[in-house]
Amino acid sequence: MEETEVIIEKRSCREWGPFVVRGIIALIVGIAVLLWTGITLEILTYLFGVMALVYGVTVFAFGSTHPVGETRTTLTMLLGILSIVLGIIAFIWPWLMAAALVTLLAILAIFIGFSDIALAIFVIEGTGNRLLLGISGALSVIVGGIFIAFPILGGLVVVALYLGVFAIAYGIISIFTGISLRGQKAGA
């Protein structure tokens, strides 16, 4: 049997600058996303469109390399065409595509919420665990319902909360990491 050696490298305290710069950029991006959520959602929809077009073209090309008449060839080419159409729709009607994507996420949230509630009622043991799982399931169903009723609002909330708040939290942590590394340099 072969032994594996693990080498743990200590980071130099001179590397504090990139952490702070990265943190400041993440803070700026996070604040911009929170201030201009609508533009961010539109940009993300366009990026989805690009991804769908590239995927559609590559899948269609892959399907066209197989012999005609095979089931997987037809299905693969249909999937490629569907993806291309979705990509085009994302460019022509970005808000419609954003609403459709949020609606799909809302349906998923409702399904997961009801699953969590069912688990809390019938499967999980322990009062505290059941209660927390039931509450999280109910919140998931409520948020999913709101997103189905107001899909554009749901898209804006998803972008603002997940992307904006994540970028701000990441920025703060990176800045503190950089400051901490700089403090080690002063203390060393």
C-alpha positions in Angstrom: 0.0 0.0 0.0 1.3 3.4 -0.9 1.6 6.2 1.6 0.5 9.7 0.7 2.2 12.7 2.1 0.2 15.8 2.7 2.0 19.1 2.8 0.3 22.0 4.5 1.7 25.3 3.3 1.5 28.3 5.6 0.2 31.4 3.8 2.5 34.4 3.8 1.3 37.4 5.7 2.3 39.5 2.7 -0.7 38.2 0.8 -3.2 40.4 2.7 -3.6 42.9 -0.2 -5.5 40.7 -2.7 -8.0 39.7 0.0 -8.8 43.3 0.8 -9.1 44.2 -2.9 -11.3 41.2 -3.6 -13.4 42.0 -0.6 -13.8 45.7 -1.7 -14.8 44.6 -5.3 -17.3 42.1 -3.9 -18.8 44.8 -1.6 -19.2 47.1 -4.6 -20.8 44.4 -6.7 -23.1 43.4 -3.8 -24.3 47.0 -3.2 -24.7 47.6 -6.9 -26.9 44.4 -7.2 -29.0 45.6 -4.3 -29.4 49.1 -5.8 -30.0 48.0 -9.4 -31.6 44.6 -9.0 -33.7 45.0 -12.2 -30.7 45.5 -14.4 -28.9 42.6 -12.7 -31.9 40.3 -13.3 -32.0 41.4 -17.0 -28.2 40.7 -17.4 -28.6 37.3 -15.8 -31.5 36.6 -18.2 -29.3 37.5 -21.1 -26.5 35.3 -19.8 -29.0 32.4 -19.5 -29.9 33.1 -23.1 -26.3 32.9 -24.2 -25.9 29.6 -22.3 -29.1 28.2 -23.8 -28.0 29.1 -27.3 -24.6 27.6 -26.9 -26.0 24.5 -25.3 -28.7 24.2 -28.0 -26.2 24.5 -30.8 -23.8 22.0 -29.3 -26.5 19.5 -28.5 -28.0 19.8 -32.0 -24.6 19.4 -33.6 -24.0 16.3 -31.4 -27.3 14.8 -32.4 -26.7 15.4 -36.0 -23.5 13.2 -35.9 -25.5 10.1 -35.1 -27.3 8.0 -37.8 -30.7 9.3 -38.9 -33.6 7.4 -37.4 -32.2 6.5 -34.0 -34.4 7.6 -31.2 -31.7 9.4 -29.3 -30.7 11.3 -32.4 -34.2 12.7 -32.8 -34.6 13.5 -29.1 -31.2 15.1 -28.9 -31.8 17.3 -31.9 -35.3 18.3 -30.5 -33.6 19.2 -27.2 -31.1 21.3 -29.0 -33.8 23.1 -30.9 -35.8 23.7 -27.7 -32.8 25.1 -26.0 -32.1 27.4 -29.0 -35.7 28.7 -28.9 -35.4 29.4 -25.1 -32.2 31.3 -25.8 -33.8 33.4 -28.4 -36.8 34.1 -26.2 -34.4 35.2 -23.4 -33.1 37.8 -25.8 -36.4 39.0 -27.3 -38.4 38.9 -24.1 -36.0 38.9 -21.1 -38.6 39.7 -18.5 -40.9 36.9 -19.8 -38.0 34.4 -19.5 -37.1 35.7 -16.0 -40.8 35.3 -14.9 -40.8 31.8 -16.4 -37.6 30.8 -14.5 -38.9 32.3 -11.3 -42.2 30.4 -11.7 -40.3 27.1 -12.1 -38.3 27.9 -9.0 -41.5 28.7 -7.2 -43.0 25.4 -8.1 -39.9 23.6 -6.9 -40.0 25.6 -3.6 -43.7 24.6 -3.1 -43.0 21.0 -3.8 -40.0 21.0 -1.4 -42.0 22.8 1.2 -44.9 20.3 1.1 -42.3 17.5 1.3 -40.7 19.0 4.4 -44.1 19.4 6.0 -45.0 15.8 5.3 -41.6 14.7 6.7 -42.2 16.7 9.8 -45.7 15.2 10.3 -45.0 11.6 9.4 -41.3 10.7 9.6 -39.0 12.8 11.7 -38.8 12.1 15.4 -38.2 14.7 18.1 -40.5 17.6 18.7 -37.8 20.3 18.0 -36.8 18.8 14.7 -40.3 18.3 13.6 -41.2 21.9 14.4 -38.2 23.4 12.6 -38.7 21.2 9.6 -42.4 22.1 9.5 -41.7 25.8 9.8 -39.1 25.7 7.1 -41.5 23.8 4.8 -44.3 26.3 5.5 -42.0 29.2 4.7 -41.0 27.5 1.5 -44.6 27.0 0.4 -45.4 30.7 1.3 -42.4 32.0 -0.6 -43.2 29.8 -3.6 -46.8 31.0 -3.6 -45.7 34.6 -3.5 -43.2 34.0 -6.4 -46.0 32.3 -8.5 -48.3 35.3 -7.8 -45.6 37.9 -8.5 -42.9 36.3 -10.6 -41.0 39.5 -11.5 -41.0 40.5 -7.9 -39.8 37.0 -7.0 -36.9 37.3 -9.5 -35.9 40.6 -8.1 -35.9 39.3 -4.6 -34.0 36.2 -5.6 -31.3 38.2 -7.3 -31.1 40.8 -4.5 -31.0 38.4 -1.7 -28.9 35.6 -3.0 -26.4 37.5 -5.3 -26.4 40.9 -3.5 -26.3 39.7 0.1 -23.8 36.9 -0.8 -21.5 39.4 -2.4 -21.6 41.7 0.5 -21.0 39.0 3.0 -18.2 37.6 0.9 -16.6 41.0 0.7 -16.8 41.6 4.4 -15.2 38.2 5.1 -12.4 38.8 2.6 -11.6 42.3 4.0 -11.4 40.9 7.5 -9.2 38.0 6.3 -6.9 40.5 4.6 -6.8 42.7 7.7 -6.1 39.7 9.9 -3.2 38.6 7.6 -1.8 42.1 7.7 -2.1 42.1 11.5 0.0 38.8 11.6 2.7 40.6 9.6 2.9 43.4 12.2 2.9 40.9 15.0 5.5 38.6 13.4 
